[in-house]
């Protein structure tokens, strides 16, 4: 904790690969530190601590319960399979630990509601780990989308998140196992698509979700690729596609009556310290339709800390305000997590109902 006055002390539940990235983010954050790691195997927890260069005083625990019972732990990161989120996120909240939960947050909105109710009743902060939300590029783009003179009224959104799973991934990864992460690509990659669409729409829920025909599944019925169309009462429309079967893509396009926004790396920037996007106002055809006029402007947003460390910094600031100033938890993060889960549930239901439109009610 050297150099970090009164940091939020994290316990890590499990030794998943994503936990390595979050531990690095905690180390980079000025107001957080890792004090405990728990695994079903004590030896695995010890090896994780050593392999990731965690502080020498970091305690290894041979169970998740031991982390939750550790009085030195203020908050927990929960990188467990989605099927275990309900049990362990609720258990963490009931022991008074702030909850940083991996996405997808739950198998369904009903399960997430139980988690959020537990957090609210114990007065602990909840946040999901949608890291790109915390990049300064996101705030700058939000400012542009909210400017009626530069963007106008939102009309359409297109989001694509794909990455290529090799044969080992498609056979053995927890994200394709029905008993561990049964939402598959929809839960993993689709979460990002849905969150980006809601973000662009200023978190106004669509009226309906209609899944696209032709989703791919494995032999166990877990989704490997799918898409959907979302519609709003005022005529806005969004389309997304998510997949484990196509090479890495993280595209987001947003079009309004005056402006357009484009970026090709919205989930994970191409570079850790710089993130770009293109924005245009009142673009049209050049003479003889030989190009665009005016051309979109390219914006480059720099950051000293990567987006995952900024996420930890924000979460720890909120948790610290609760601990030190008796503030109430910030409801922004549970609210947008629940809206994301509601849309995800509706897309899943549309697939199961033969691609019929499914109403979304908040």
Secondary structure, DSSP 8 states (H G I E B T S, - for coil): -TT-TT-EEEEEES--HHHHHHHHHHHHSTTEEEEEEE-SSHHHHHHHHHHTT--TT-EEESSHHHHHT-TT--EEEE-S-GGGHHHHHHHHHHTT-EEEE-SS--SSHHHHHHHHHHHHHHT--EEE--GGGGSHHHHHHHHHHT-TTTT-SEEEEEEEEE----HHHHHH-GGG-HHHHTTHHHHHHHHHHHHHHHHHTTT---SEEEE-S--EE-TT--EEEEEEEEE-TTS-EEEEEEESSS--EEEEEEEESSEEEEESBSSS-SSSSEEEEEEEES-EE-GGG-SEES--EEEEEE-SS-HHHHHHHHHHHHHHHHHHH-----HHHHHHHHHHHHHHHHHHHHHHTTS--EE---
